[in-house]
Amino acid sequence: MEHAIPRTLYEGDHEAFRRTVRQFIRNEVLPEYASWEEAGITPRAIWRRAGEIGILGTSIPAEYGGAGGGFKYDAIVMEELGYWGIGAPSWDLHSYIVAPYLVEFGSEEQKRRWLPGMASGEAIGSIGMTEPDSGSDLQGMRTSARRVGGEYVINGAKTFITNGINGDLIVLAAKTEPALGAKGVSLFLVDTTTPGYRKGRNLHKIGNKGQDTAQLFFDDVRVPAAALLGRENDGWRMLMHGLVQERLIVAIRSLSMCEAAFDQTLEYVRTRKAFGNLILEFQNTRFRLAEVATAIDAMRPFLDQCIALHAQGALTPVLAAKAKLGVTEVADRVIDACLQLHGGYGYTTDFPISRLWTDARVHRIYAGTNEVMKHIIGKAL
């Protein structure tokens, strides 16, 4: 959509990269997307193609196979994925949530083992926090990692793990000191081929259907001490650090989906007739689209400023929570209003607005529910 306030966030190199990403999505992703949703998983070949295009390593340093371009390049990929309705493959989680843990906290050996493959698409990453009984509550986490000589022995289970079937690497949260509660959590880099690591069923979801989302089980999984990410019992701090970017990522994708919903709806009402008139000619249609356009234009400068701050390393946890809460609540109203203006066709999968509607719903849950965002913001008042 055309923005009332011109965007000044990106420069020429960024927009040239955007054109490359957009061409790749339109030529190689969209034509196959329906088959991936039907299968509930994406082929590994498209991950390797994304690596060749440069989508997966935008912020991975060049010495580890990436482009080292910085977060603004990450944001461009997420904006394009959101605008074109691409919920799978989950390149954003792989590249902009999992990889940063290694870049920020990994040892030299860990970085050299995993990051080149992540940048090329040969190694697919996931993160394991959520558990069947405790959600993302680290205090109630039951997965444990017990030190035995030069190894850790891991037991437990995780659920709702994106890239859980395709994944080659998981950043796994486990209790190493249960008496300390959340402060006794550590993170481990676990190769998914390790004996005792079991992938459960691919979960069926109402949206993001092309993502493989799995239950995972750990039965006496033995990993070397070198698999520990950072320091023992320092997992809480690392996870909280990562959640700032994760929440911003959700907001970026969500607002681009709003813009796509507006564009799709405007095109629809300009051509669809009811009672002898174009739908756009009805006052209700114009009023609803005016509300939608205003809501998007109000959020865009705020979100762009958050992106700029994060690219400088200055985005605070509270501001990230506000971005995630504000944008996803707007998206809930905007995309629903746009689907309504499609009438019955909006409820069919023949029109992409239906996919935007179902895919966007999880954004109020991802990266901490919006109720948690309100708690974080409220505590800071």
MISEMAR-258429 format. One record per residue: residue in three letters; x, z, y of N, C-alpha, C, O in turn. Coordinates in steps of 0.02 Angstrom, whole numbers, plus 50000, padded with zeros to 5 digits. Layout:
ALAXZYXZYXZYXZY ...
This chain:
MET500425000049941500005000050000500445000050062501025002050059 GLU500164997750117500524997750181500455004650212499905007250222 HIS501035007650229501025014450255500925014550330501225010650367 ALA500495019050353500365019750425501005021850461501125019650518 ILE501405026150429502045028250457502595024750416502655026150356 PRO502985020350445503495016650407503985021450372504175026650400 ARG504175019750312504645023850275505355022250298505545016450306 THR505745027450309506445026650330506925029850281507515030550296 LEU506675031750223507075035450174507615031150143508165033550131 TYR507465024750131507905020550091508255015350135508005013250187 GLU508845013350111509225008050145509205001650103508875001350052 GLY509574996650126509544990050095509734990050022509414986749981 ASP510264993750004510484994049935509944997149890509844995049833 HIS509605002149917509065005349878508505000349864508254999949808 GLU508314996549915507754991949906507954986049861507534983249826 ALA508584984049863508814978849817508774981349745508574977649700 PHE508944987649735508884990549668508154990949648507984989749590 ARG507714992649695506994992849680506754986149654506364985849606 ARG506974980749685506754974049663506984972749591506614969649553 THR507574975049573507814974249505507384978149456507194975549403 VAL507234984349473506814988549430506124985549423505854985249367 ARG505834983249478505154980449476505134974149433504664973249394 GLN505624969949440505644963849400505694965449326505364962349284 PHE506104970349309506184972449239505524975049211505324973249156 ILE505184979249250504554982149226504034976649216503684976449165 ARG503984972149264503464966949260503604961949204503144959549171 ASN504244960349193504414955149144504494957749073504334954249025 GLU504734963949066504924966248998504544972448974504534973848915 VAL504234976049020503884982149000503124981048997502814982348945 LEU502834978649051502104977849053501824973348998501304974948970 PRO502164967748981501874963548928501824966948860501414964948819 GLU502244972048848502254975448783501904982248784501824985448733 TYR501684984348843501484991348851500894993348808500884998748780 ALA500394988948803499804990648764499974991948691499684996448659 SER500444988148664500634989148593500994995848584500934999048532 TRP501374997948635501715004448630501205010148632501275015148597 GLU500695009448674500185014548677499805015048610499635020448587 GLU499685009348581499335009348516499765012648462499505016148420 ALA500415011448465500865014348415501025021748429501225025348384 GLY500945023848491501105030748509501845032148517502055037848518 ILE502235026848522502965027548528503255020948554502955015648544 THR503825021348586504135015248612504745013348570505075017748543 PRO504885006948563505465004748523506115006548557506165006548618 ARG506615008148517507265010048544507585004148581508005005248625 ALA507394998048564507694992248596507564992248672507994990148710 ILE506974994548693506824994448765507224999848801507364999148860 TRP507415005048767507855010148796508545006948809508845008148862 ARG508775003148762509434999948772509414994848828509894994148866 ARG508854991248834508784986448889508774990148957509064987849005 ALA508424995748959508414999749020509125002049038509305002349097 GLY509515003748987510205005649000510604999849028511015000849073 GLU510494993949003510844988049028510664986549101511084984549140 ILE510024987549118509794986349186510064991549235510154990149294 GLY510204997549209510475002849252509975008149271510095012149315 ILE509395008149237508875012849254509035019949230508835024849261 LEU509405020549175509485027049142510075031149169510105037149156 GLY510525028049205511115031649226511225031849301511795032249324 THR510675031649340510745031149412511135036949442511515036049490 SER511045042949415511405048749442511955051349396512305056149414 ILE512045048349339512595050349295513245047749325513285041749342 PRO513755051949333514385049649363514685043649326514595042849266 ALA515025039449364515315033249336515795034549279515835030549232 GLU516155040149282516645041549229516315043049162516655043249110 TYR515655044149163515285045349100514785039749086514315040649048 GLY514895033949115514495028049099513915026649145513555021749135 GLY513815030849195513255029749240513455026149304514005023549310 ALA512985026049352513105022649416513315027549471513595025549521 GLY513165034049461513335039049511513015037749578513315039149630 GLY512405035049578512095032849640511735038249679511625037449739 GLY511565043749648511225049149683510475048949674510195044249646 PHE510155054349698509445055449683508985050249713508445049049685 LYS509165047149769508705042149798508605036349750508065033449748 TYR509115034549712509035029249662508585031649605508185027849579 ASP508655038049587508195040949537507475040249562507025038249524 ALA507365042049625506695041949653506395034949653505795034249641 ILE506795029949665506545023049664506295021249595505765018149589 VAL506665023049543506435021649475505775025049462505315022049434 MET505715031349482505105035149469504515032349509503955032149484 GLU504645030049570504105027049609503855020649576503245019449574 GLU504305016649551504095010349518503735011749452503235008449437 LEU503975016449414503635018249352502925020849366502455019049332 GLY502865025049418502215027549436501745022149461501165021949441 TYR502005017749504501575012649534501315007749481500735005649484 TRP501725006049433501515001249382501195004549322501045001249272 GLY501085011049326500725014549273501105015249208500805015049154 ILE501765015949213502185016349153502335023649137502805026549165 GLY501945026549092502065033449071502555033949013502785039348997 ALA502705028348983503175028248926503545021548929503245016548949 PRO504165021448910504575026948884504675032348937504625030948997 SER504815038448915504905043948962505625043848989506025048248974 TRP505765038749028506435038049057506565043349110507145045449119 ASP506045045649143506155050649195506385057249165506855060349191 LEU506065059549111506285065749080506995065049052507415069449062 HIS507135059549019507785058248989508345058249042508855061549034 SER508225054449096508755053149144508795058249200509335059749225 TYR508215060849221508195064749282508025072149271508015076149317 ILE507905073949207507795080949189508315083249139508635088349148 VAL508395079449084508875081449032509595080249053510015084749051 ALA509755074049074510445072349091510745076949144511325078749139 PRO510365078949197510655083349247510895090049220511355092949249 TYR510595092449166510845098749137511575097849113511995102249122 LEU511715092049083512395090849060512865089649119513425092149120 VAL512635085749168513055084249226513235090649262513805091549283 GLU512745095149270512845101149310513195106749272513615110249300 PHE513025107549208513255113549172513675112049110513975116549081 GLY513715105649089514065103949028514815104449033515105103749086 SER515135105748975515855105548972516085098248972515685093748962 GLU516725097248982516985090448981516855087148914516675081248910 GLU516945090948861516825088248793516095086348785515935081048757 GLN515635090648808514915089248802514725083048842514335078948819 LYS514985082448902514835076648944515065070248911514695065248910 ARG515665070248886515935064148856515595062348790515575056548771 ARG515335067348756514985065848694514305062748706514105058048672 TRP513935065248756513235063348762513065058748821512645054248813 LEU513375059648878513155055948937513225048348932512775044748954 PRO513775045548906513815038248901513245035248860512965030048878 GLY513055038548805512505036148764511835036748799511385032648789 MET511765041948839511145042748877511085037448931510535034848943 ALA511635035748963511625030549014511485023648984511165019449016 SER511715022448923511625015848892510965015248854510765009748835 GLY510625020948842510005020848803510115021548728509645021048689 GLU510735022648708510885023548637510705030548613510535031448554 ALA510735035448657510565042448640509985044648684510035044548745 ILE509435046448653508825048248689508775055848693508845059348642 GLY508645058348754508645065548765507945068548771507475065148790 SER507905075048753507285078848761507475085948781508055087748779 ILE506965089948799507095096948815506575101248780505985099448778 GLY506795106748752506365111048712506275117948743506695122348733 MET505735118948780505565125548807504915128048778504875133748754 THR504385123948781503715126148765503635127848691503885124248648 GLU503305133448677503205135748608502455136148593502045136748638 PRO502285135848528501575135848509501185142048533500605141448550 ASP501505147848534501155154048550501255156548621500865160648645 SER501765154048655501925156948720501975151848776502165153548832 GLY501825145448762501885140448814502595140148839503075140148801 SER502665139948905503325139748936503555146648959504035147248997 ASP503215151948936503385158748954504035160848918504025162248858 LEU504575161048955505215162648924505235169848899505585171348851 GLN504845174248931504825181148910504565181648838504805185748799 GLY504075177348821503775177748755504085172948704503805172148650 MET504635169848721504955165048676505165168248610505445173748610 ARG505025164848555505205167548490505785163848457506115166648413 THR505905157748477506475154048448507115157948462507245159848519 SER507505159148410508095163448416508725159648397508705154948357 ALA509285161748425509945159048408510405165148396510575168748443 ARG510615165948334511025171748315511735169548303511865164848265 ARG512205172948336512915171248328513165173648260513095179548244 VAL513445169048222513745170648157514435167348156514485161348143 GLY514955171248169515625168348171515685163248227515555164748285 GLY515885157248208515975151948257515365147548265515415142048292 GLU514785149948242514175146048245513595150148273513635156348278 TYR513065146648292512415149748306511925147248254511915141348237 VAL511505151748229510985149948181510315150448218510115155748242 ILE509965144748222509355144248262508745143848216508735140148168 ASN508235147948233507595147848198507025148148248507065151648298 GLY506485144348234505915144548278505545137948280505625133848235 ALA505135137048332504735130948338504605129448412504585133948453 LYS504515123148427504335120848494503755115948488503635113148434 THR503395114948542502845110248541502785106548608503085108648658 PHE502405101148609502315096748667502995094048692503115093548752 ILE503425092248645504095089948664504095082348672504055078648623 THR504155080148735504195073048750504855070248724505375073448729 ASN504825064248695505385061048659505555064948596506115064448570 GLY505085068748571505215072948512505325068948449505675071348404 ILE505035063048443505135058948383505755054548392506175054248347 ASN505805051248448506365046648461507015050348475507555047348470 GLY506975056648494507555060148522508155060748476508085061748415 ASP508745060148505509385061248471509705067748491510115070548455 LEU509525070248550509805076248579509245080348609508805077648642 ILE509265086948599508795091248633509185096848668509625100048639 VAL509005098048731509235104048766508745109448747508175109648771 LEU508965113948704508525118748671508605125748699509165128348703 ALA508055128748720508055135648744507915140348685507435139348648 ALA508325145548678508245150348623508475157248647508915157748690 LYS508185162448617508375169248633509025171048597509065170648536 THR509525172948635510155175448606510205183048614510605186248579 GLU509805185948658509785193148668509065195148681508865196148738 PRO508655195948627507935197048635507765203048679507255202948714 ALA508165208148679508015214248717508015212948792507725216848830 LEU508345207648813508385206048885507805201748909507775200148968 GLY507345200048865506775195848884507005188948908507415185748875 ALA506725186748965506915180148991507655179749008507945174349006 LYS507955185349026508665185449043509115184948982509725184748988 GLY508815184848922509195184148861509145177348829509255176548769 VAL508965172248870508875165448845509515161448857509835162048909 SER509705157348807510265152848814510045145748799509525144648767 LEU510425140848822510275133848809510805130948763511395132448768 PHE510575126548717511025123448669510905115948668510335113548677 LEU511435112148658511395104948648511385103748573511895104548539 VAL510805101748547510725101148475510615093848456510165090548480 ASP511045091448412510965084848382510375085048334510345089348291 THR509895080448343509275080848303509375078848230508915079448190 THR509975076648211510125075248141510405081348105510555081048046 THR510475086948140510745093048111510285095548056509675095848066 PRO510555097447997510135100147943509715106147967509955110448003 GLY509085106247945508625111447965508205109848026507725113348041 TYR508385104448061507995102148119507445097548092507595092248063 ARG506815099448102506265095448076505805093148133505615096948177 LYS505635086748130505165083848178504475083848147504365081148093 GLY503995087048182503315087248157502935080948176503235075648188 ARG502275081448177501865075548190501905073448263502045077448308 ASN501785067148274501735064348342501045066048368500535063748342 LEU501015070248420500385072848445499985067348481500265063348517 HIS499325067448470498885062648504498655065848570498455071648572 LYS498685061848624498535064448690498015060048724497905054348704 ILE497705062648777497205058548813497535053748862497215048948883 GLY498155055048879498525050648924499245049948903499455053148854 ASN499635045848939500335044748922500405043348847500835046148813 LYS499985038948822499925037948750500535034648719500645035348658 GLY500925031148758501525027948730502105032648722502605030948691 GLN502045038748749502575043748740502505046948672501965048748651 ASP503075047648638503075051548576503155058948595503655060848625 THR502655062848577502625069948595502545073948531502045073148496 ALA503025078148515503055080848448503085088448445503255091748494 GLN502915091048387503085097948368503765097748334503915093148297 LEU504165102848347504835103248317504925109948283504665115048306 PHE505295109948227505415116048189506155116848174506505111948161 PHE506385123048177507095124548168507165129848113506975135648122 ASP507435127748057507495132047999508235133047983508545128847950 ASP508515138648006509225140047996509665134148018510115132047982 VAL509515131648077509915126148105510585129048130510595133448173 ARG511125126648102511785129248120512135124348168512235118548152 VAL512305126948227512665122848275513315126448293513335132648293 PRO513845122748309514475126048328514405129648394513965128048434 ALA514825134548406514815138248469514895133548528514665135048583 ALA515225127848517515335122948571514695119548592514685115948642 ALA514155120448554513505117548573513155121648627512665119348656 LEU513405127748642513115131748694513225128348762513785126348778 LEU512685127648801512735124648867512845130248918512435134748924 GLY513385129848955513535135149002513725141548967514065141448915 ARG513495147248994513665153748966513075156548926512495154748939 GLU513225160848879512705164148841512265168448887512525171748933 ASN511625168448875511125172248913511055169848985510785173449028 ASP511285163748999511225161049067510695155549070510665151849120 GLY510295154849017509805149549014509265149949067509045144749093 TRP509045156049084508525156849135508745153849201508365150049232 ARG509345155449223509595152849286509635145249285509435141949334 MET509885142349231509945135149227509255131649226509165126449257 LEU508785134649190508115131749188507775131949257507455127149277 MET507855137549291507545138049358507865133049406507525130149448 HIS508515132049399508865127049440508575120049426508455116149472 GLY508465118349362508215111849344507495110649363507285104949373 LEU507105116049370506395115249385506275112749456505745109849469 VAL506735113849501506655111149569506605103549566506145100549595 GLN507075100349530507055093049525506465090849482506145085849498 GLU506315094449429505765092449385505105092349423504705087749413 ARG504995097349465504365097549503504325092049555503795089249567 LEU504895090449585504905084949633504775078349598504435073949625 ILE505045077449538504925071349499504185070349486503925064849492 VAL503845075749467503115075249455502765072949518502315068749515 ALA502955075749575502635073849638502765066549656502305063149678 ILE503375064249646503545057249662503125052449620502825047849647 ARG503115053549556502715049149512501975049449531501645044249533 SER501735055349545501025056249558500805052649621500275049549621 LEU501205052949675500995049649736501035042049730500615038549758 SER501515039549693501535032249681500935029949641500695024349651 MET500695034149596500085032449559499485032349606499025028249596 CYS499465036649655498935036549705498945029849743498425026749753 GLU499535027749763499595021449800499375015549757499045010949782 ALA499545015749692499315010449647498565010549640498245005249640 ALA498275016449634497545017049628497195014149689496695010649683 PHE497455015649748497165012949810497195005349811496705002049826 ASP497785002549795497864995349797497404991849747497084986849763 GLN497364994649686496934991749635496204991949656495834987149645 THR496004997449686495304998249706495124993849765494584990949766 LEU495574993349813495444988949870495354981649847494914978149872 GLU495774979449801495704972649775495044971849738494714966649744 TYR494834976949700494214976549662493604976149708493184971749698 VAL493564980449758492964980649800492934974649847492404973249875 ARG493494971249856493484965149898493194959149861493024954149892 THR493144959649795492914953949755492274955449716491914950749697 ARG492124961749703491544963649663490924964349706490954967149761 LYS490364961749682489744962049720489234966649686489234967549625 ALA488804969549728488234973549704487664972649753487764973149814 PHE487064971249728486474970149771486604964649823486364964949879 GLY486984959649801487104953849844487654954649895487794949949933 ASN487964960349898488494961649947489144963649911489134966449857 LEU489694962049944490334964749919490324972249923490044975149970 ILE490614975549873490614982849872490974985649933490804991149957 LEU491464982049958491834984350017491384984750078491534988550125 GLU490844980950079490414980750138489954986950143489664988150196 PHE489894990750090489484996850093489865002350130490465003150122 GLN489495005950171489805011250211490145016450167490685018850182 ASN489815018250112490105023350067490785021250042491245025250037 THR490855014750025491495012350000492035012950054492575015450041 ARG491875010850114492375011150168492555018350185493135019950199 PHE492055022750184492185029750199492635032850145493105036550161 ARG492495031450082492895034350028493605031650030494085035450020 LEU493695025250043494365022450047494735024950108495345025650108 ALA494365026250162494685029150221494955036150205495505037850227 GLU494585039950168494815046650147495425046150102495905050050109 VAL495405041450056495965040450010496595038450047497125041350037 ALA496535033450091497115031050129497415036550172498025037150178 THR496985040550203497215045950246497585051350205498095053850227 ALA497315053050147497625058150105498325055850083498795059850082 ILE498385049550064499035046950042499525046850101500095048950094 ASP499305044250158499745043750216499955050650242500505051350270 ALA499545055650231499725062350253500255065350208500685069150231 MET500245063750144500725066550096501395062850096501905065850081 ARG501385056350111501985052250102502575054650145503125055450118 PRO502495055950211503075058250250503345064950226503955066050225 PHE502895069450206503115075950179503525075050116504055078150109 LEU503285070850070503645069950008504315066350020504815068049989 ASP504325061450065504955058050081505465062950109506055062450094 GLN505235067650149505695072650176505955077150120506535079150121 CYS505535078750073505765082750015506285078949975506775081849952 ILE506185072449965506675068349929507345068349967507875069149937 ALA507305067450033507915067450074508275074150069508885074250064 LEU507905079550072508215086150067508535087149999509095089849994 HIS508195084949946508475085849879509095081649869509565083749835 ALA509105075649898509695071449893510305074749926510875073249910 GLN510165079449973510695083250007510825089949973511255093749995 GLY510445091449920510515097849886510195103649924510395109349915 ALA509695102149966509415107250010508675108749997508375112550035 LEU508385106049944507675107349930507615114149897507945115549847 THR507195118449924507105125249897506585125249842506165120749838 PRO506595130349798506085130949746505375131249775504915128449746 VAL505285134649831504625135249861504385128449887503805126649877 LEU504825124749919504625118149945504485113349887504025109249892 ALA504865113849833504725109649774504045111349745503675106949723 ALA503885117749744503225119849718502665117249763502145115049738 LYS502775117349829502275114649875502185107049865501625104549867 ALA502735103549854502685096349843502295094849780501855090549779 LYS502455098349727502105097249663501365099049668500935095249646 LEU501225104949697500525107049705500135102349750499595100049732 GLY500415100949808500055096949857499905089949834499345087549839 VAL500415086549807500325079549787499865078949727499435074649725 THR499955083249677499545082549616498815084349628498375081549596 GLU498685088949674497985090449691497675084549729497095082949717 VAL498055081449774497805075449808497685069949757497175066549760 ALA498145069049710498075063749661497455064649618497115059749601 ASP497295070849603496695072149563496075069449597495645066349565 ARG496025070449663495445068149701495475060649713494975057049707 VAL496065058149731496145051149750495995046449691495605041749697 ILE496315047849635496245043249578495535043549550495265038549528 ASP495235049549551494545050049528494075046149574493615042749550 ALA494185046449639493765042749686493845035249676493365031449680 CYS494455033049662494575025949650494255023549586493975018049583 LEU494275027649534493935025749472493185025249484492865020649458 GLN492905029849522492185029749537491985023249570491445020449556 LEU492395020649615492245014449650492285008349604492045002949622 HIS492595009149547492595003749497491955003649456491834998949418 GLY491545008849462490935009149423491095009449348491585012449328 GLY490655006449308490745006649236491395003549212491665005649161 TYR491644998649249492264995449229492865000249233493354999549197 GLY492805005249277493345010049283493415014449222493945017349210 TYR492885014749182492895018949122493105015049060493105017649005 THR493285008749070493535004649015494285003849022494565004449076 THR494615002448966495335001348968495514994348991496104992448993 ASP495004990249009495134983549034495444983749104495784979049125 PHE495334989249139495604989949207496124995549208496005000949179 PRO496694994449240497234999349238497075005949273497425010849263 ILE496535006249313496355012449346496205017849294496325023749306 SER495945015949236495785020849184496415024249158496415030249144 ARG496955020349151497585023249128497875027849181498145033249164 LEU497835025849244498075030349297497705036949295498005042249303 TRP497055036649284496635042649284496835047449228496915053449240 THR496915044849168497085049149112497815051449115497975057149098 ASP498265047049136498975048849138499115054049192499535058449183 ALA498755053649248498895058249304498665065349290498915070049322 ARG498205066249245497915072949235498435078149215498385083949235 VAL498935076149177499425080949153499885083349208500225088449198 HIS499905080049265500375081949318500205088749347500635092049376 ARG499585091049340499415097749363499625103049312499555109049324 ILE499865100749254500095105249201500855105049195501185110249186 TYR501145099049198501875098049191502275102549238502045104349292 ALA502875104449215503375107849256503115114349285503315116349340 GLY502675117649249502345123549274501665121649302501625117149344 THR501145124949279500475123149302500405124249377500805127749408 ASN499895121249406499785122049478499625129249496499735131449553 GLU499355132949448499235140049460499905143749469499955148349510 VAL500405141749430501075144649437501365142649505501695146749537 MET501245136449527501495134249592501205138749648501555140649694 LYS500555140249643500245144549693500555151549693500635154649745 HIS500715153949633501045160549628501715160449662501885165149698 ILE502115155149650502775154649681502725154349757503085157849793 ILE502265150249781502175149549853501915156049883502145158149936 GLY501425159149850501125165249875501625171049879501595174949926 LYS502075171449831502585176749832503045176149891503325181149915 ALA503145169949916503615168749970503315169650039503665169350090 LEU502665170950042502325171450107502535177850144502295179050199 
